[in-house]
Amino acid sequence: QVRLVESGGGLVQPGGSLRLSCAASGIAFRFNAVAWYRQAPGKERELVSIISSGHIAEYVASVKGRFTISRDNAKNTVYLQMNSLKPEDTAVYYCNIQNYWGQGTLVTVSE
């Protein structure tokens, strides 16, 4: 049974930082690309970042230079380091591998 568990969300002030984690089990983690998506209230889910099995990372334009995705295959975990957070980054962030999704973790950027 594949399971993805996100953690690390919370409330942060604009300009602050958070690090999200996604722990995977039940899947050959090291051979799969892993993606972070987010869904803001009233908006569609969007791809934020993706990291290949070969550690090649890509980002949506709105987070380039602020977010960094990384993976630790020994721990079956992918991370999303988010710096210089803005109110428009407020969303539920989801981890995705193939057609599997985590439950999401809420990030709120507000004064």
N, CA and C atoms as an extended XYZ file, in Angstrom:
333
Properties=species:S:1:pos:R:3:atomname:S:1:resname:S:1:resid:I:1 pbc="F F F"
N         0.847       -1.197        0.000 N   GLN     1
C         0.000        0.000        0.000 CA  GLN     1
C         0.881        1.246        0.000 C   GLN     1
N         0.654        2.100       -0.980 N   VAL     2
C         1.441        3.320       -1.087 CA  VAL     2
C         0.892        4.366       -0.121 C   VAL     2
N         1.800        5.021        0.585 N   ARG     3
C         1.395        6.066        1.519 CA  ARG     3
C         2.360        7.228        1.404 C   ARG     3
N         1.804        8.432        1.286 N   LEU     4
C         2.582        9.664        1.271 CA  LEU     4
C         2.098       10.530        2.420 C   LEU     4
N         3.016       10.961        3.265 N   VAL     5
C         2.639       11.746        4.439 CA  VAL     5
C         3.424       13.051        4.440 C   VAL     5
N         2.693       14.153        4.275 N   GLU     6
C         3.316       15.474        4.309 CA  GLU     6
C         3.334       16.022        5.733 C   GLU     6
N         4.308       16.870        5.996 N   SER     7
C         4.388       17.557        7.276 CA  SER     7
C         5.163       18.847        7.093 C   SER     7
N         5.101       19.711        8.107 N   GLY     8
C         5.904       20.927        8.093 CA  GLY     8
C         5.146       22.201        7.805 C   GLY     8
N         3.875       22.092        7.490 N   GLY     9
C         3.087       23.295        7.240 CA  GLY     9
C         2.829       24.068        8.511 C   GLY     9
N         2.285       25.274        8.338 N   GLY    10
C         1.969       26.097        9.496 CA  GLY    10
C         1.729       27.527        9.106 C   GLY    10
N         1.685       28.377       10.128 N   LEU    11
C         1.479       29.806        9.936 CA  LEU    11
C         2.831       30.518       10.017 C   LEU    11
N         3.104       31.348        9.031 N   VAL    12
C         4.373       32.073        8.998 CA  VAL    12
C         4.114       33.477        8.482 C   VAL    12
N         4.915       34.426        8.942 N   GLN    13
C         4.781       35.796        8.464 CA  GLN    13
C         5.406       35.957        7.096 C   GLN    13
N         4.954       36.927        6.326 N   PRO    14
C         5.597       37.198        5.035 CA  PRO    14
C         7.107       37.401        5.206 C   PRO    14
N         7.859       36.813        4.293 N   GLY    15
C         9.307       36.859        4.379 CA  GLY    15
C         9.916       35.709        5.146 C   GLY    15
N         9.084       34.936        5.803 N   GLY    16
C         9.547       33.807        6.593 CA  GLY    16
C         9.820       32.567        5.766 C   GLY    16
N        10.184       31.493        6.475 N   SER    17
C        10.549       30.233        5.823 CA  SER    17
C         9.843       29.057        6.479 C   SER    17
N         9.638       28.038        5.687 N   LEU    18
C         9.141       26.757        6.158 CA  LEU    18
C         9.808       25.662        5.343 C   LEU    18
N         9.924       24.485        5.938 N   ARG    19
C        10.395       23.315        5.187 CA  ARG    19
C         9.346       22.227        5.296 C   ARG    19
N         8.836       21.842        4.131 N   LEU    20
C         7.872       20.753        4.066 CA  LEU    20
C         8.605       19.440        3.821 C   LEU    20
N         8.029       18.370        4.365 N   SER    21
C         8.567       17.031        4.145 CA  SER    21
C         7.458       16.127        3.636 C   SER    21
N         7.853       15.164        2.818 N   CYS    22
C         6.916       14.144        2.344 CA  CYS    22
C         7.614       12.800        2.476 C   CYS    22
N         7.101       11.977        3.367 N   ALA    23
C         7.660       10.649        3.589 CA  ALA    23
C         6.822        9.628        2.831 C   ALA    23
N         7.497        8.818        2.024 N   ALA    24
C         6.816        7.831        1.194 CA  ALA    24
C         7.085        6.417        1.696 C   ALA    24
N         6.099        5.554        1.499 N   SER    25
C         6.270        4.140        1.801 CA  SER    25
C         5.438        3.336        0.822 C   SER    25
N         5.841        2.078        0.622 N   GLY    26
C         5.091        1.184       -0.249 CA  GLY    26
C         5.321        1.393       -1.728 C   GLY    26
N         6.386        2.120       -2.073 N   ILE    27
C         6.681        2.395       -3.480 CA  ILE    27
C         8.188        2.476       -3.654 C   ILE    27
N         8.655        2.143       -4.858 N   ALA    28
C        10.095        2.211       -5.149 CA  ALA    28
C        10.497        3.675       -5.310 C   ALA    28
N        10.691        4.326       -4.175 N   PHE    29
C        10.853        5.779       -4.131 CA  PHE    29
C        11.977        6.267       -5.025 C   PHE    29
N        13.133        5.604       -4.936 N   ARG    30
C        14.325        6.136       -5.612 CA  ARG    30
C        14.192        6.152       -7.129 C   ARG    30
N        13.246        5.400       -7.676 N   PHE    31
C        13.111        5.314       -9.132 CA  PHE    31
C        12.032        6.243       -9.684 C   PHE    31
N        11.414        7.014       -8.808 N   ASN    32
C        10.282        7.848       -9.212 CA  ASN    32
C        10.553        9.336       -9.050 C   ASN    32
N        10.024       10.108       -9.988 N   ALA    33
C         9.974       11.548       -9.785 CA  ALA    33
C         8.942       11.854       -8.701 C   ALA    33
N         9.199       12.925       -7.964 N   VAL    34
C         8.289       13.347       -6.901 CA  VAL    34
C         7.958       14.822       -7.114 C   VAL    34
N         6.705       15.155       -6.950 N   ALA    35
C         6.264       16.522       -7.187 CA  ALA    35
C         5.561       17.098       -5.967 C   ALA    35
N         5.660       18.414       -5.848 N   TRP    36
C         4.853       19.172       -4.899 CA  TRP    36
C         3.844       20.001       -5.694 C   TRP    36
N         2.596       19.881       -5.295 N   TYR    37
C         1.518       20.699       -5.834 CA  TYR    37
C         0.956       21.558       -4.705 C   TYR    37
N         0.214       22.573       -5.072 N   ARG    38
C        -0.505       23.344       -4.065 CA  ARG    38
C        -1.862       23.763       -4.612 C   ARG    38
N        -2.773       23.960       -3.670 N   GLN    39
C        -4.100       24.419       -4.040 CA  GLN    39
C        -4.535       25.496       -3.064 C   GLN    39
N        -4.680       26.695       -3.606 N   ALA    40
C        -5.134       27.822       -2.803 CA  ALA    40
C        -6.660       27.857       -2.793 C   ALA    40
N        -7.246       28.496       -1.802 N   PRO    41
C        -8.715       28.561       -1.729 CA  PRO    41
C        -9.311       29.139       -3.014 C   PRO    41
N       -10.261       28.414       -3.575 N   GLY    42
C       -10.951       28.882       -4.767 CA  GLY    42
C       -10.180       28.746       -6.060 C   GLY    42
N        -9.012       28.105       -5.985 N   LYS    43
C        -8.187       27.956       -7.186 CA  LYS    43
C        -7.929       26.491       -7.491 C   LYS    43
N        -7.477       26.239       -8.705 N   GLU    44
C        -7.145       24.884       -9.101 CA  GLU    44
C        -5.785       24.480       -8.523 C   GLU    44
N        -5.602       23.185       -8.388 N   ARG    45
C        -4.311       22.676       -7.923 CA  ARG    45
C        -3.262       22.947       -8.995 C   ARG    45
N        -2.092       23.418       -8.569 N   GLU    46
C        -1.020       23.721       -9.511 CA  GLU    46
C         0.279       23.040       -9.099 C   GLU    46
N         1.065       22.698      -10.104 N   LEU    47
C         2.381       22.122       -9.864 CA  LEU    47
C         3.323       23.221       -9.378 C   LEU    47
N         4.014       22.951       -8.288 N   VAL    48
C         4.964       23.901       -7.730 CA  VAL    48
C         6.397       23.533       -8.116 C   VAL    48
N         6.724       22.257       -7.929 N   SER    49
C         8.089       21.820       -8.185 CA  SER    49
C         8.099       20.318       -8.369 C   SER    49
N         9.097       19.842       -9.096 N   ILE    50
C         9.246       18.409       -9.310 CA  ILE    50
C        10.724       18.061       -9.315 C   ILE    50
N        11.043       16.916       -8.763 N   ILE    51
C        12.425       16.451       -8.768 CA  ILE    51
C        12.444       15.050       -9.351 C   ILE    51
N        13.332       14.837      -10.312 N   SER    52
C        13.417       13.545      -10.979 CA  SER    52
C        14.165       12.544      -10.112 C   SER    52
N        14.160       11.295      -10.567 N   SER    53
C        14.926       10.270       -9.862 CA  SER    53
C        16.415       10.595       -9.895 C   SER    53
N        16.817       11.359      -10.884 N   GLY    54
C        18.209       11.780      -10.998 CA  GLY    54
C        18.489       13.124      -10.346 C   GLY    54
N        17.582       13.575       -9.509 N   HIS    55
C        17.745       14.807       -8.723 CA  HIS    55
C        17.700       16.081       -9.571 C   HIS    55
N        17.114       16.008      -10.763 N   ILE    56
C        16.922       17.203      -11.571 CA  ILE    56
C        15.641       17.887      -11.093 C   ILE    56
N        15.746       19.175      -10.778 N   ALA    57
C        14.618       19.907      -10.203 CA  ALA    57
C        14.081       20.944      -11.178 C   ALA    57
N        12.782       21.118      -11.142 N   GLU    58
C        12.125       22.164      -11.925 CA  GLU    58
C        11.119       22.872      -11.020 C   GLU    58
N        10.862       24.144      -11.365 N   TYR    59
C         9.989       24.963      -10.533 CA  TYR    59
C         9.034       25.793      -11.389 C   TYR    59
N         7.877       26.065      -10.842 N   VAL    60
C         6.991       27.031      -11.478 CA  VAL    60
C         7.636       28.406      -11.311 C   VAL    60
N         7.395       29.291      -12.258 N   ALA    61
C         8.087       30.582      -12.291 CA  ALA    61
C         7.885       31.376      -10.999 C   ALA    61
N         6.721       31.277      -10.408 N   SER    62
C         6.399       32.110       -9.248 CA  SER    62
C         7.208       31.759       -8.006 C   SER    62
N         7.859       30.594       -7.983 N   VAL    63
C         8.632       30.210       -6.795 CA  VAL    63
C        10.120       30.079       -7.078 C   VAL    63
N        10.529       30.231       -8.305 N   LYS    64
C        11.954       30.112       -8.647 CA  LYS    64
C        12.775       31.105       -7.847 C   LYS    64
N        13.878       30.620       -7.301 N   GLY    65
C        14.749       31.464       -6.499 CA  GLY    65
C        14.334       31.558       -5.040 C   GLY    65
N        13.144       31.067       -4.715 N   ARG    66
C        12.668       31.110       -3.322 CA  ARG    66
C        12.496       29.709       -2.732 C   ARG    66
N        12.085       28.764       -3.548 N   PHE    67
C        11.837       27.396       -3.092 CA  PHE    67
C        12.934       26.478       -3.608 C   PHE    67
N        13.263       25.462       -2.823 N   THR    68
C        14.232       24.450       -3.230 CA  THR    68
C        13.684       23.075       -2.887 C   THR    68
N        13.614       22.223       -3.894 N   ILE    69
C        13.177       20.849       -3.686 CA  ILE    69
C        14.411       19.955       -3.588 C   ILE    69
N        14.340       18.956       -2.726 N   SER    70
C        15.440       18.010       -2.590 CA  SER    70
C        14.865       16.668       -2.164 C   SER    70
N        15.688       15.640       -2.262 N   ARG    71
C        15.227       14.316       -1.877 CA  ARG    71
C        16.333       13.556       -1.182 C   ARG    71
N        15.923       12.692       -0.261 N   ASP    72
C        16.835       11.800        0.440 CA  ASP    72
C        16.311       10.392        0.201 C   ASP    72
N        16.925        9.700       -0.727 N   ASN    73
C        16.428        8.361       -1.078 CA  ASN    73
C        16.612        7.364        0.061 C   ASN    73
N        17.600        7.590        0.901 N   ALA    74
C        17.811        6.691        2.036 CA  ALA    74
C        16.652        6.767        3.029 C   ALA    74
N        15.987        7.921        3.062 N   LYS    75
C        14.871        8.119        3.982 CA  LYS    75
C        13.519        8.103        3.271 C   LYS    75
N        13.529        7.861        1.957 N   ASN    76
C        12.281        7.885        1.180 CA  ASN    76
C        11.507        9.175        1.421 C   ASN    76
N        12.234       10.278        1.431 N   THR    77
C        11.622       11.558        1.785 CA  THR    77
C        12.038       12.635        0.788 C   THR    77
N        11.089       13.478        0.464 N   VAL    78
C        11.362       14.649       -0.365 CA  VAL    78
C        11.029       15.887        0.467 C   VAL    78
N        11.784       16.943        0.243 N   TYR    79
C        11.632       18.176        1.005 CA  TYR    79
C        11.330       19.349        0.069 C   TYR    79
N        10.674       20.336        0.624 N   LEU    80
C        10.480       21.593       -0.094 CA  LEU    80
C        10.828       22.715        0.871 C   LEU    80
N        12.001       23.306        0.667 N   GLN    81
C        12.432       24.445        1.469 CA  GLN    81
C        11.841       25.696        0.848 C   GLN    81
N        11.056       26.417        1.624 N   MET    82
C        10.362       27.597        1.120 CA  MET    82
C        10.847       28.822        1.878 C   MET    82
N        11.500       29.725        1.158 N   ASN    83
C        12.019       30.960        1.748 CA  ASN    83
C        11.292       32.167        1.159 C   ASN    83
N        11.444       33.288        1.815 N   SER    84
C        10.835       34.551        1.346 CA  SER    84
C         9.362       34.353        1.005 C   SER    84
N         8.662       33.734        1.909 N   LEU    85
C         7.263       33.394        1.646 CA  LEU    85
C         6.399       34.639        1.515 C   LEU    85
N         5.417       34.522        0.632 N   LYS    86
C         4.490       35.607        0.341 CA  LYS    86
C         3.070       35.164        0.663 C   LYS    86
N         2.175       36.108        0.904 N   PRO    87
C         0.773       35.718        1.169 CA  PRO    87
C         0.184       34.859        0.047 C   PRO    87
N         0.612       35.094       -1.177 N   GLU    88
C         0.074       34.305       -2.297 CA  GLU    88
C         0.583       32.871       -2.322 C   GLU    88
N         1.517       32.531       -1.430 N   ASP    89
C         1.955       31.146       -1.290 CA  ASP    89
C         1.018       30.357       -0.381 C   ASP    89
N         0.065       31.020        0.232 N   THR    90
C        -0.887       30.342        1.100 CA  THR    90
C        -1.679       29.311        0.317 C   THR    90
N        -1.641       28.069        0.779 N   ALA    91
C        -2.306       26.969        0.082 CA  ALA    91
C        -2.130       25.690        0.882 C   ALA    91
N        -2.860       24.671        0.462 N   VAL    92
C        -2.570       23.314        0.926 CA  VAL    92
C        -1.561       22.725       -0.053 C   VAL    92
N        -0.479       22.217        0.480 N   TYR    93
C         0.597       21.654       -0.337 CA  TYR    93
C         0.509       20.131       -0.296 C   TYR    93
N         0.571       19.534       -1.487 N   TYR    94
C         0.419       18.093       -1.644 CA  TYR    94
C         1.670       17.493       -2.281 C   TYR    94
N         1.995       16.308       -1.824 N   CYS    95
C         3.067       15.514       -2.410 CA  CYS    95
C         2.443       14.524       -3.397 C   CYS    95
N         3.136       14.274       -4.485 N   ASN    96
C         2.612       13.395       -5.534 CA  ASN    96
C         3.701       12.511       -6.114 C   ASN    96
N         3.412       11.223       -6.205 N   ILE    97
C         4.250       10.255       -6.918 CA  ILE    97
C         3.315        9.425       -7.780 C   ILE    97
N         3.594        9.384       -9.056 N   GLN    98
C         2.713        8.697      -10.025 CA  GLN    98
C         1.290        9.231       -9.812 C   GLN    98
N         0.336        8.376       -9.535 N   ASN    99
C        -1.034        8.835       -9.300 CA  ASN    99
C        -1.410        8.767       -7.829 C   ASN    99
N        -0.390        8.809       -6.956 N   TYR   100
C        -0.619        8.777       -5.523 CA  TYR   100
C        -0.424       10.167       -4.937 C   TYR   100
N        -1.282       10.474       -3.957 N   TRP   101
C        -1.262       11.784       -3.316 CA  TRP   101
C        -1.245       11.642       -1.803 C   TRP   101
N        -0.602       12.603       -1.153 N   GLY   102
C        -0.709       12.692        0.286 CA  GLY   102
C        -1.969       13.435        0.677 C   GLY   102
N        -2.135       13.629        1.993 N   GLN   103
C        -3.335       14.282        2.505 CA  GLN   103
C        -3.209       15.797        2.482 C   GLN   103
N        -2.001       16.282        2.295 N   GLY   104
C        -1.775       17.714        2.219 CA  GLY   104
C        -1.385       18.318        3.551 C   GLY   104
N        -0.663       19.437        3.473 N   THR   105
C        -0.302       20.191        4.664 CA  THR   105
C        -0.541       21.670        4.365 C   THR   105
N        -1.171       22.356        5.290 N   LEU   106
C        -1.595       23.733        5.074 CA  LEU   106
C        -0.468       24.697        5.395 C   LEU   106
N        -0.203       25.594        4.465 N   VAL   107
C         0.747       26.682        4.657 CA  VAL   107
C        -0.028       27.988        4.594 C   VAL   107
N         0.083       28.774        5.642 N   THR   108
C        -0.585       30.068        5.694 CA  THR   108
C         0.458       31.147        5.912 C   THR   108
N         0.510       32.088        4.981 N   VAL   109
C         1.465       33.197        5.072 CA  VAL   109
C         0.663       34.460        5.346 C   VAL   109
N         0.818       34.981        6.552 N   SER   110
C        -0.010       36.112        6.957 CA  SER   110
C         0.633       36.837        8.120 C   SER   110
N         0.294       38.124        8.232 N   GLU   111
C         0.727       38.888        9.406 CA  GLU   111
C        -0.049       38.428       10.625 C   GLU   111
